[in-house]
Structure formats: C-alpha cells, structure tokens
Amino acid sequence: MANIWLVKEGQNPTVGGPVGEKSLEWCTNNLPYSQAKWLAPLDSPPKFGKSTRLDAISPPQHVVMEVGDQDVAGPASQGWKTGFYLLLGLSVDEARQKLQK
C-alpha cells in the first residue's frame, strides 16, 4: 500500500504519520500522480523550502505519495519505482476528501 503524506515547508515536513494508505492502483486511478513526478528515493524524504520560525504552526502545502518495494511488485505497477512522488494539480484539502472516499 502506498502512503499519502501531507507535507509542510521546512526541515520538519511531516507531523505524525501518513493521512492515508491506498493501493498504487487506487492512487493512479484517483489522484493525478505519474512516474514523471518522482522526487526522491525512500532513504531521502523530500523537503520543500527553508525552515522559518513559523514551521510549527504552518499548514501542509504539498501532497506526497510514498511508494515502497511491495507497491512496485505487481503487474499494475509497471513503470513505477520506489520513492516519493509529488502530487500536482490537487490541493491538500482535495486530497483529504478523495482519501475519505
């Protein structure tokens, strides 16, 4: 299952755990991800922007999907590789709504 993270700007981009866990097939059918949006390998979680004094109270601004080894093992995962992918074209609020369905 792929993990969906809501990510803040700065050096501590996540608080708590992922907001959702869905199959890679569900993600490709319901969220605008593509292989071209690959950000980083699993051992290098992405960070956006520079830290400021407001990091602790800033809301998340990015939606990131974490694809693990188990996610790329099946036939539906052709062309995908492990790592972090950035979601473009969908706000954090829209991602939350889609994950609740």
N, C-alpha and C positions, 0 to 999 in steps of 0.2 A: 504494500500500500504506500502511495506517495503521501508525504506530509505537506500540508499547506501552512505557511507561516505568514503572519503579518509583521512587517519589518519596519523599524524606525530608522531615522538618520542617526549617524554617530557610531561610536565604537562599541556600544552595547545594543545591538539592533533588535534583540528579542527579549521578551519578558515571559517567563513561563514556557509552556510547550506550544506545539502547533495548534492552530484553530480547527484543523480538520485533517482527516486521513481518508483518502479515497483511492480507488484503483487508478492506475495510469490510464486505462481505457476511459473511465468516467471523466478524468481530468481533460483528456484530449477531446471528448465529446461535449463538455460543458464549460470549459474555460479556454480562453484564447492563448494557449501555450503552443510553442513549436520548438523544435530542436534548435532553431536559429537563435533562440533567446537564452542559450546556455550561459551561465555566469562563472561558475567555479566548481572545482571538484569537492567531494564530500568533506575532505580534510581541511578545506579553506572556506568556511561560511562567508558569504559576501557581506560587505559593509558599504553603506552609502553615506557620502558626505562626511563632514568633520564633526567631532563632538563639540557641544556647547553646554553652557550651564543649564539649558532648558531640556536636555536629553531625557531626564527622568519624567517630565510631565508632557513631553511631546507625544502626539498620537502616531500610530503607524502610518506610513505613507506608501509602502510597497507591498506587493503580494509575491511571495517566492514559493516555488514548489521544490521539494527535496525528493529526488529520485534515487532509490537505493539499488543495490545489486539484485534483490529479489524482484524489483519492479521491471528490470530490463531482461528478465529471463524468459518471458513468454513471447509467443508469436505476435501479439498486439503491440509489442514494444519495439518493433523493427525501426532502426534509425535513432533510437534514444540511447543516451549513455548516462551513467550515474553522475550525480552532481546536483547543482542548484540551478533553477531556471527562473527567469523573471517574467512575471505576467504583465503585459502591457495592454492598455485599452479597457481596463476594468478597475474601478475604484475599490478601495478596501471595503467600503460598505456593500457594494455589489457582490464582492467575493463572499462576504459573510452570508448574504442572502442565498446565494447559489449553494453554499455548503450546507445550509439548513434544509435544503430540499431532499 
